[in-house]
Amino acid sequence: MAVDYTTRDGVAVITLNNPPVNGLGHSTRTGIVEGLGRANSDPAVSAIVITGAGKAFSGGADITEFNTPKATQEPTLHTVIKEVEKSAKPVVAAIHSVAMGGGLELALGAHYRIAAPGAQIALPEVKLGILPGAGGTQRLPRAIGLEAALNMIVTGAPVLSEKLANSGPNAGLFDAMAQGDLLDEAVAFARKAADKQSPHPLVRNRKIEHPNAEGFLQFSRNTVAAMSKHYPAPLKCVDAIAAGVKQGFEKGLVFERECFLELVQTPESRALRHAFFGERAASKIPDVPSSTPTREIQKVAVIGAGTMGGGITMNFLNAGVPVTLLETKQEALDRGLATIRKNYEAQVKKGKLTAEKLEARMALLRTTLSWDDLKEADLIIEAVFEELGVKEQVFKRLDEVAKPGAILASNTSTLDVDKIAAFTKRPQDVVGLHFFSPANVMKLLEVVRGKDTAKDVLATVMQIAKQIRKTAVVSGVCDGFIGNRMIEQYVRQALYMLEEGALPAQVDRAIEKFGFAMGPFRMSDLAGNDIGWAIRKRRYQEKPDIKYSKVADRLCELGRFGQKTGAGWYDYKAGERNALPSKLVDDMIVAYSKEVGVERRKISDEEIVERLVYALVNEGAKILEEGIASKASDIDMVYLTGYGFPLWRGGPMLYADTVGLYNVARAIRRYAQQPNGDAWQIASSVADLAGNGGTFN
Ligand code: 3H9
């Protein structure tokens, strides 16, 4: 049963009991309506408390029901809230921990609200590409005032309950804050309320007071429009609030409902919900159940104080975990330490960190030149030079010094984790932890599972990833793991297109218009073109049968390594980051086409986007087929959190589903017929799904 019904001192207590977060799915909604009916017909009951069991009052509507018949099956949340408002006996919402979305909307329907301090209160629907659809845009402004409500609704950001107690120009959200036991106090409050004359107050009957509502709404519209280019929901939030202000509560409610039904069907909302569930699904590994024991991680060590090692270190310091940082030379250690401090100081300057916290974090850091100091560490992460020989030395040494049961992690981005594990006598303790640069900022962490990596090691690193606020995605061992293996095919297409007729600025513009944060050439200039060059040189030896365009090598032969050398695919003015198209490079590309005998043609922006994105999709499909990723949403999470894929498109695999795999397969087959078509070996799953109308997700 999703709802419990009990009575206490003549008060009916309706407890939402639908773990994990008391989502307001159909059975919960039914239970509330039944409880209200029962309480109202019981003469021994004088008032009603609605509360939540476990870790939330309610996390809102059950998102998994969206776009299914259950979402609109009566009683809908609207009906439930109407029943609450209609109740002849006063209804008190007793809120603790979390009241979000529909949960808060339900509480706004109650006659009174009492909250425990520290509860997170939000209407976060906008983050899912929708708007509060059960009266939130109408009732919240009447409860806490137009400006505060609009801010909460448009950002979706949580506010602590104590900040909403009798605040704002209106009567406030909470009638009381609990000092002790929430339920005891809610029951006492309800008993007192029952003594009062009905009708009991309803938020819907309050007025929205604002000296210049029209002007404020227009200002908000302009600001929100400028900030939410690719997302329709934020503007609709403003529109729905405005409808209530101008046309009154009932008409506002109808308009809100229309907007909700429209938004829930949009690809943007689908993508955002996919990302919400994808992030949570990524932490679940099919054969590592949540009951798997974990190892205790109290002390961490990082080997290498370069950019990567420093960034990795900061993650742990931020989470309050002590770190020992090892280097081979004192200068390197000093440099690394200074960079970490400088990064924190920059945060202090921006007001994002206090000076005390900076010192507290630095106090957790110990530096050393001695391997003996790694003896105590529970988790050791190496971030040394990306060469197997160097890794071999490190892991052999680690095998000697690390305590039994310590987790030994490599931050390799391309090397074989199984080979690295084999340098030790404890391959079960070895795992890849591929952080992305800058490691203290980027959300993505690829967890590379070796063939011998123990399950408890995996469970532990997934847990620690959560602690350091990373989105961890498990990848099997293969060249480049999930992210870089796919990006290689994307870059390969980008270079081919230069050879065939495009120029860097056109390619970048087209894919940035699609929504990527940065096109491949601007990105390469930022990262350093020499990095790709080094990888390609290795590839030419390892995979001589695979064809690559050499146009990027020509660029590097000119010493144009990107922003750091002031010239790359683009020109850069000293001290500036603006990418300026370079005549020299464009001429070099045209000359290269001639040299390789390719007749240049006009390439459309549509072709550019298709070839880049479908290259990701096709390789992603192969990665799934090989079991390197366990689900399509894992691949999407890698691209959303580590590679700047537009969030509102949901990642490459969801995008392919949205376009239709039939269309994707047709395009791939078409490109396979063009010059350089050998790069397009259609993945069998793409071909199969295209044939049977299936999808990846
Ligand atoms: C809405 O209310 C629309 C209405 O306006 C109108 C309706 C007509 N539904 O995050 P966690 C699952 S829209 C279904 O790890 P935490 C989640 O998938 C809704 N499932 O826990 C996960 O499942 P699993 C507006 C949900 O403690 C498990 O709960 N509300 C929902 O770190 C634990 O989640 C929101 O947008 C849901 N609403 O954080 C709130 N919520 O264990 C979205 C969670 O199988 N939720 N799950 O992986 C959150 O922000 C966080 O989950 C919350 C708890 C803060 C509640």
Residues whose N, C-alpha, C, O or C-beta is under 5 A from the ligand:
A	BS01	3H9	P20 V21 G23 G59 G60 A61 D62 I63 T64 L77 V98 M100 G101 G102 P124 E125 L131 P132 G133 A134 R280
